[in-house]
């Protein structure tokens, strides 16, 4: 790696050292928000799966026993 790239990286690390506590707190908040969003998506997916199961059962009743279903 060229010397100039090393020195640029070192300067960047020194500048960000002062934000060591702010950055993790901001990241933690974003991670919590993502987890909440994912939990909501999982809940909605379960609801859709249950609705699809109900629809399949209703369709089977409507179609009668002679209709092959997977």
Phi and psi restraints in degrees (range 20) as a CNS / XPLOR table:
assign (resid 1 and name C) (resid 2 and name N)
       (resid 2 and name CA) (resid 2 and name C) 1.0 -63.6 20.0 2
assign (resid 2 and name N) (resid 2 and name CA)
       (resid 2 and name C) (resid 3 and name N) 1.0 151.3 20.0 2
assign (resid 2 and name C) (resid 3 and name N)
       (resid 3 and name CA) (resid 3 and name C) 1.0 -59.3 20.0 2
assign (resid 3 and name N) (resid 3 and name CA)
       (resid 3 and name C) (resid 4 and name N) 1.0 -36.6 20.0 2
assign (resid 3 and name C) (resid 4 and name N)
       (resid 4 and name CA) (resid 4 and name C) 1.0 -64.6 20.0 2
assign (resid 4 and name N) (resid 4 and name CA)
       (resid 4 and name C) (resid 5 and name N) 1.0 -36.0 20.0 2
assign (resid 4 and name C) (resid 5 and name N)
       (resid 5 and name CA) (resid 5 and name C) 1.0 -68.3 20.0 2
assign (resid 5 and name N) (resid 5 and name CA)
       (resid 5 and name C) (resid 6 and name N) 1.0 -37.4 20.0 2
assign (resid 5 and name C) (resid 6 and name N)
       (resid 6 and name CA) (resid 6 and name C) 1.0 -65.1 20.0 2
assign (resid 6 and name N) (resid 6 and name CA)
       (resid 6 and name C) (resid 7 and name N) 1.0 -45.9 20.0 2
assign (resid 6 and name C) (resid 7 and name N)
       (resid 7 and name CA) (resid 7 and name C) 1.0 -66.9 20.0 2
assign (resid 7 and name N) (resid 7 and name CA)
       (resid 7 and name C) (resid 8 and name N) 1.0 -35.3 20.0 2
assign (resid 7 and name C) (resid 8 and name N)
       (resid 8 and name CA) (resid 8 and name C) 1.0 -63.2 20.0 2
assign (resid 8 and name N) (resid 8 and name CA)
       (resid 8 and name C) (resid 9 and name N) 1.0 -43.0 20.0 2
assign (resid 8 and name C) (resid 9 and name N)
       (resid 9 and name CA) (resid 9 and name C) 1.0 -63.1 20.0 2
assign (resid 9 and name N) (resid 9 and name CA)
       (resid 9 and name C) (resid 10 and name N) 1.0 -39.4 20.0 2
assign (resid 9 and name C) (resid 10 and name N)
       (resid 10 and name CA) (resid 10 and name C) 1.0 -64.9 20.0 2
assign (resid 10 and name N) (resid 10 and name CA)
       (resid 10 and name C) (resid 11 and name N) 1.0 -42.3 20.0 2
assign (resid 10 and name C) (resid 11 and name N)
       (resid 11 and name CA) (resid 11 and name C) 1.0 -63.2 20.0 2
assign (resid 11 and name N) (resid 11 and name CA)
       (resid 11 and name C) (resid 12 and name N) 1.0 -41.6 20.0 2
assign (resid 11 and name C) (resid 12 and name N)
       (resid 12 and name CA) (resid 12 and name C) 1.0 -62.7 20.0 2
assign (resid 12 and name N) (resid 12 and name CA)
       (resid 12 and name C) (resid 13 and name N) 1.0 -40.4 20.0 2
assign (resid 12 and name C) (resid 13 and name N)
       (resid 13 and name CA) (resid 13 and name C) 1.0 -65.8 20.0 2
assign (resid 13 and name N) (resid 13 and name CA)
       (resid 13 and name C) (resid 14 and name N) 1.0 -38.2 20.0 2
assign (resid 13 and name C) (resid 14 and name N)
       (resid 14 and name CA) (resid 14 and name C) 1.0 -66.4 20.0 2
assign (resid 14 and name N) (resid 14 and name CA)
       (resid 14 and name C) (resid 15 and name N) 1.0 -39.1 20.0 2
assign (resid 14 and name C) (resid 15 and name N)
       (resid 15 and name CA) (resid 15 and name C) 1.0 -66.2 20.0 2
assign (resid 15 and name N) (resid 15 and name CA)
       (resid 15 and name C) (resid 16 and name N) 1.0 -39.8 20.0 2
assign (resid 15 and name C) (resid 16 and name N)
       (resid 16 and name CA) (resid 16 and name C) 1.0 -79.0 20.0 2
assign (resid 16 and name N) (resid 16 and name CA)
       (resid 16 and name C) (resid 17 and name N) 1.0 -11.8 20.0 2
assign (resid 16 and name C) (resid 17 and name N)
       (resid 17 and name CA) (resid 17 and name C) 1.0 -63.2 20.0 2
assign (resid 17 and name N) (resid 17 and name CA)
       (resid 17 and name C) (resid 18 and name N) 1.0 -31.2 20.0 2
assign (resid 17 and name C) (resid 18 and name N)
       (resid 18 and name CA) (resid 18 and name C) 1.0 -70.0 20.0 2
assign (resid 18 and name N) (resid 18 and name CA)
       (resid 18 and name C) (resid 19 and name N) 1.0 -21.7 20.0 2
assign (resid 18 and name C) (resid 19 and name N)
       (resid 19 and name CA) (resid 19 and name C) 1.0 -98.3 20.0 2
assign (resid 19 and name N) (resid 19 and name CA)
       (resid 19 and name C) (resid 20 and name N) 1.0 19.9 20.0 2
assign (resid 19 and name C) (resid 20 and name N)
       (resid 20 and name CA) (resid 20 and name C) 1.0 -59.5 20.0 2
assign (resid 20 and name N) (resid 20 and name CA)
       (resid 20 and name C) (resid 21 and name N) 1.0 -34.4 20.0 2
assign (resid 20 and name C) (resid 21 and name N)
       (resid 21 and name CA) (resid 21 and name C) 1.0 -88.9 20.0 2
assign (resid 21 and name N) (resid 21 and name CA)
       (resid 21 and name C) (resid 22 and name N) 1.0 -30.8 20.0 2
assign (resid 21 and name C) (resid 22 and name N)
       (resid 22 and name CA) (resid 22 and name C) 1.0 -70.1 20.0 2
assign (resid 22 and name N) (resid 22 and name CA)
       (resid 22 and name C) (resid 23 and name N) 1.0 -44.2 20.0 2
assign (resid 22 and name C) (resid 23 and name N)
       (resid 23 and name CA) (resid 23 and name C) 1.0 -62.6 20.0 2
assign (resid 23 and name N) (resid 23 and name CA)
       (resid 23 and name C) (resid 24 and name N) 1.0 -48.5 20.0 2
assign (resid 23 and name C) (resid 24 and name N)
       (resid 24 and name CA) (resid 24 and name C) 1.0 -60.9 20.0 2
assign (resid 24 and name N) (resid 24 and name CA)
       (resid 24 and name C) (resid 25 and name N) 1.0 -36.7 20.0 2
assign (resid 24 and name C) (resid 25 and name N)
       (resid 25 and name CA) (resid 25 and name C) 1.0 -64.7 20.0 2
assign (resid 25 and name N) (resid 25 and name CA)
       (resid 25 and name C) (resid 26 and name N) 1.0 -40.9 20.0 2
assign (resid 25 and name C) (resid 26 and name N)
       (resid 26 and name CA) (resid 26 and name C) 1.0 -66.7 20.0 2
assign (resid 26 and name N) (resid 26 and name CA)
       (resid 26 and name C) (resid 27 and name N) 1.0 -41.9 20.0 2
assign (resid 26 and name C) (resid 27 and name N)
       (resid 27 and name CA) (resid 27 and name C) 1.0 -65.0 20.0 2
assign (resid 27 and name N) (resid 27 and name CA)
       (resid 27 and name C) (resid 28 and name N) 1.0 -40.6 20.0 2
assign (resid 27 and name C) (resid 28 and name N)
       (resid 28 and name CA) (resid 28 and name C) 1.0 -60.2 20.0 2
assign (resid 28 and name N) (resid 28 and name CA)
       (resid 28 and name C) (resid 29 and name N) 1.0 -42.4 20.0 2
assign (resid 28 and name C) (resid 29 and name N)
       (resid 29 and name CA) (resid 29 and name C) 1.0 -62.9 20.0 2
assign (resid 29 and name N) (resid 29 and name CA)
       (resid 29 and name C) (resid 30 and name N) 1.0 -41.4 20.0 2
assign (resid 29 and name C) (resid 30 and name N)
       (resid 30 and name CA) (resid 30 and name C) 1.0 -66.1 20.0 2
assign (resid 30 and name N) (resid 30 and name CA)
       (resid 30 and name C) (resid 31 and name N) 1.0 -40.4 20.0 2
assign (resid 30 and name C) (resid 31 and name N)
       (resid 31 and name CA) (resid 31 and name C) 1.0 -63.7 20.0 2
assign (resid 31 and name N) (resid 31 and name CA)
       (resid 31 and name C) (resid 32 and name N) 1.0 -42.3 20.0 2
assign (resid 31 and name C) (resid 32 and name N)
       (resid 32 and name CA) (resid 32 and name C) 1.0 -61.9 20.0 2
assign (resid 32 and name N) (resid 32 and name CA)
       (resid 32 and name C) (resid 33 and name N) 1.0 -40.9 20.0 2
assign (resid 32 and name C) (resid 33 and name N)
       (resid 33 and name CA) (resid 33 and name C) 1.0 -64.2 20.0 2
assign (resid 33 and name N) (resid 33 and name CA)
       (resid 33 and name C) (resid 34 and name N) 1.0 -42.0 20.0 2
assign (resid 33 and name C) (resid 34 and name N)
       (resid 34 and name CA) (resid 34 and name C) 1.0 -62.7 20.0 2
assign (resid 34 and name N) (resid 34 and name CA)
       (resid 34 and name C) (resid 35 and name N) 1.0 -42.0 20.0 2
assign (resid 34 and name C) (resid 35 and name N)
       (resid 35 and name CA) (resid 35 and name C) 1.0 -63.0 20.0 2
assign (resid 35 and name N) (resid 35 and name CA)
       (resid 35 and name C) (resid 36 and name N) 1.0 -40.9 20.0 2
assign (resid 35 and name C) (resid 36 and name N)
       (resid 36 and name CA) (resid 36 and name C) 1.0 -63.4 20.0 2
assign (resid 36 and name N) (resid 36 and name CA)
       (resid 36 and name C) (resid 37 and name N) 1.0 -43.3 20.0 2
assign (resid 36 and name C) (resid 37 and name N)
       (resid 37 and name CA) (resid 37 and name C) 1.0 -62.0 20.0 2
assign (resid 37 and name N) (resid 37 and name CA)
       (resid 37 and name C) (resid 38 and name N) 1.0 -42.2 20.0 2
assign (resid 37 and name C) (resid 38 and name N)
       (resid 38 and name CA) (resid 38 and name C) 1.0 -65.5 20.0 2
assign (resid 38 and name N) (resid 38 and name CA)
       (resid 38 and name C) (resid 39 and name N) 1.0 -39.9 20.0 2
assign (resid 38 and name C) (resid 39 and name N)
       (resid 39 and name CA) (resid 39 and name C) 1.0 -61.8 20.0 2
assign (resid 39 and name N) (resid 39 and name CA)
       (resid 39 and name C) (resid 40 and name N) 1.0 -40.8 20.0 2
assign (resid 39 and name C) (resid 40 and name N)
       (resid 40 and name CA) (resid 40 and name C) 1.0 -64.8 20.0 2
assign (resid 40 and name N) (resid 40 and name CA)
       (resid 40 and name C) (resid 41 and name N) 1.0 -39.8 20.0 2
assign (resid 40 and name C) (resid 41 and name N)
       (resid 41 and name CA) (resid 41 and name C) 1.0 -66.6 20.0 2
assign (resid 41 and name N) (resid 41 and name CA)
       (resid 41 and name C) (resid 42 and name N) 1.0 -40.0 20.0 2
assign (resid 41 and name C) (resid 42 and name N)
       (resid 42 and name CA) (resid 42 and name C) 1.0 -63.2 20.0 2
assign (resid 42 and name N) (resid 42 and name CA)
       (resid 42 and name C) (resid 43 and name N) 1.0 -43.3 20.0 2
assign (resid 42 and name C) (resid 43 and name N)
       (resid 43 and name CA) (resid 43 and name C) 1.0 -60.7 20.0 2
assign (resid 43 and name N) (resid 43 and name CA)
       (resid 43 and name C) (resid 44 and name N) 1.0 -45.2 20.0 2
assign (resid 43 and name C) (resid 44 and name N)
       (resid 44 and name CA) (resid 44 and name C) 1.0 -65.6 20.0 2
assign (resid 44 and name N) (resid 44 and name CA)
       (resid 44 and name C) (resid 45 and name N) 1.0 -38.0 20.0 2
assign (resid 44 and name C) (resid 45 and name N)
       (resid 45 and name CA) (resid 45 and name C) 1.0 -63.2 20.0 2
assign (resid 45 and name N) (resid 45 and name CA)
       (resid 45 and name C) (resid 46 and name N) 1.0 -41.3 20.0 2
assign (resid 45 and name C) (resid 46 and name N)
       (resid 46 and name CA) (resid 46 and name C) 1.0 -62.0 20.0 2
assign (resid 46 and name N) (resid 46 and name CA)
       (resid 46 and name C) (resid 47 and name N) 1.0 -42.9 20.0 2
assign (resid 46 and name C) (resid 47 and name N)
       (resid 47 and name CA) (resid 47 and name C) 1.0 -61.0 20.0 2
assign (resid 47 and name N) (resid 47 and name CA)
       (resid 47 and name C) (resid 48 and name N) 1.0 -44.3 20.0 2
assign (resid 47 and name C) (resid 48 and name N)
       (resid 48 and name CA) (resid 48 and name C) 1.0 -64.4 20.0 2
assign (resid 48 and name N) (resid 48 and name CA)
       (resid 48 and name C) (resid 49 and name N) 1.0 -38.8 20.0 2
assign (resid 48 and name C) (resid 49 and name N)
       (resid 49 and name CA) (resid 49 and name C) 1.0 -63.2 20.0 2
assign (resid 49 and name N) (resid 49 and name CA)
       (resid 49 and name C) (resid 50 and name N) 1.0 -43.7 20.0 2
assign (resid 49 and name C) (resid 50 and name N)
       (resid 50 and name CA) (resid 50 and name C) 1.0 -62.8 20.0 2
assign (resid 50 and name N) (resid 50 and name CA)
       (resid 50 and name C) (resid 51 and name N) 1.0 -41.6 20.0 2
assign (resid 50 and name C) (resid 51 and name N)
       (resid 51 and name CA) (resid 51 and name C) 1.0 -63.9 20.0 2
assign (resid 51 and name N) (resid 51 and name CA)
       (resid 51 and name C) (resid 52 and name N) 1.0 -39.6 20.0 2
assign (resid 51 and name C) (resid 52 and name N)
       (resid 52 and name CA) (resid 52 and name C) 1.0 -64.7 20.0 2
assign (resid 52 and name N) (resid 52 and name CA)
       (resid 52 and name C) (resid 53 and name N) 1.0 -40.4 20.0 2
assign (resid 52 and name C) (resid 53 and name N)
       (resid 53 and name CA) (resid 53 and name C) 1.0 -61.9 20.0 2
assign (resid 53 and name N) (resid 53 and name CA)
       (resid 53 and name C) (resid 54 and name N) 1.0 -43.0 20.0 2
assign (resid 53 and name C) (resid 54 and name N)
       (resid 54 and name CA) (resid 54 and name C) 1.0 -62.7 20.0 2
assign (resid 54 and name N) (resid 54 and name CA)
       (resid 54 and name C) (resid 55 and name N) 1.0 -41.9 20.0 2
assign (resid 54 and name C) (resid 55 and name N)
       (resid 55 and name CA) (resid 55 and name C) 1.0 -63.8 20.0 2
assign (resid 55 and name N) (resid 55 and name CA)
       (resid 55 and name C) (resid 56 and name N) 1.0 -41.7 20.0 2
assign (resid 55 and name C) (resid 56 and name N)
       (resid 56 and name CA) (resid 56 and name C) 1.0 -60.6 20.0 2
assign (resid 56 and name N) (resid 56 and name CA)
       (resid 56 and name C) (resid 57 and name N) 1.0 -44.6 20.0 2
assign (resid 56 and name C) (resid 57 and name N)
       (resid 57 and name CA) (resid 57 and name C) 1.0 -62.8 20.0 2
assign (resid 57 and name N) (resid 57 and name CA)
       (resid 57 and name C) (resid 58 and name N) 1.0 -43.4 20.0 2
assign (resid 57 and name C) (resid 58 and name N)
       (resid 58 and name CA) (resid 58 and name C) 1.0 -63.9 20.0 2
assign (resid 58 and name N) (resid 58 and name CA)
       (resid 58 and name C) (resid 59 and name N) 1.0 -41.3 20.0 2
assign (resid 58 and name C) (resid 59 and name N)
       (resid 59 and name CA) (resid 59 and name C) 1.0 -66.2 20.0 2
assign (resid 59 and name N) (resid 59 and name CA)
       (resid 59 and name C) (resid 60 and name N) 1.0 -38.9 20.0 2
assign (resid 59 and name C) (resid 60 and name N)
       (resid 60 and name CA) (resid 60 and name C) 1.0 -61.9 20.0 2
assign (resid 60 and name N) (resid 60 and name CA)
       (resid 60 and name C) (resid 61 and name N) 1.0 -42.4 20.0 2
assign (resid 60 and name C) (resid 61 and name N)
       (resid 61 and name CA) (resid 61 and name C) 1.0 -63.6 20.0 2
assign (resid 61 and name N) (resid 61 and name CA)
       (resid 61 and name C) (resid 62 and name N) 1.0 -41.7 20.0 2
assign (resid 61 and name C) (resid 62 and name N)
       (resid 62 and name CA) (resid 62 and name C) 1.0 -68.1 20.0 2
assign (resid 62 and name N) (resid 62 and name CA)
       (resid 62 and name C) (resid 63 and name N) 1.0 -41.9 20.0 2
assign (resid 62 and name C) (resid 63 and name N)
       (resid 63 and name CA) (resid 63 and name C) 1.0 -73.4 20.0 2
assign (resid 63 and name N) (resid 63 and name CA)
       (resid 63 and name C) (resid 64 and name N) 1.0 -25.5 20.0 2
assign (resid 63 and name C) (resid 64 and name N)
       (resid 64 and name CA) (resid 64 and name C) 1.0 89.6 20.0 2
assign (resid 64 and name N) (resid 64 and name CA)
       (resid 64 and name C) (resid 65 and name N) 1.0 173.2 20.0 2
assign (resid 64 and name C) (resid 65 and name N)
       (resid 65 and name CA) (resid 65 and name C) 1.0 -72.4 20.0 2
assign (resid 65 and name N) (resid 65 and name CA)
       (resid 65 and name C) (resid 66 and name N) 1.0 -15.4 20.0 2
assign (resid 65 and name C) (resid 66 and name N)
       (resid 66 and name CA) (resid 66 and name C) 1.0 -82.4 20.0 2
assign (resid 66 and name N) (resid 66 and name CA)
       (resid 66 and name C) (resid 67 and name N) 1.0 -16.0 20.0 2
assign (resid 66 and name C) (resid 67 and name N)
       (resid 67 and name CA) (resid 67 and name C) 1.0 -81.8 20.0 2
assign (resid 67 and name N) (resid 67 and name CA)
       (resid 67 and name C) (resid 68 and name N) 1.0 121.2 20.0 2
assign (resid 67 and name C) (resid 68 and name N)
       (resid 68 and name CA) (resid 68 and name C) 1.0 -73.9 20.0 2
assign (resid 68 and name N) (resid 68 and name CA)
       (resid 68 and name C) (resid 69 and name N) 1.0 132.7 20.0 2
assign (resid 68 and name C) (resid 69 and name N)
       (resid 69 and name CA) (resid 69 and name C) 1.0 -128.8 20.0 2
assign (resid 69 and name N) (resid 69 and name CA)
       (resid 69 and name C) (resid 70 and name N) 1.0 149.6 20.0 2
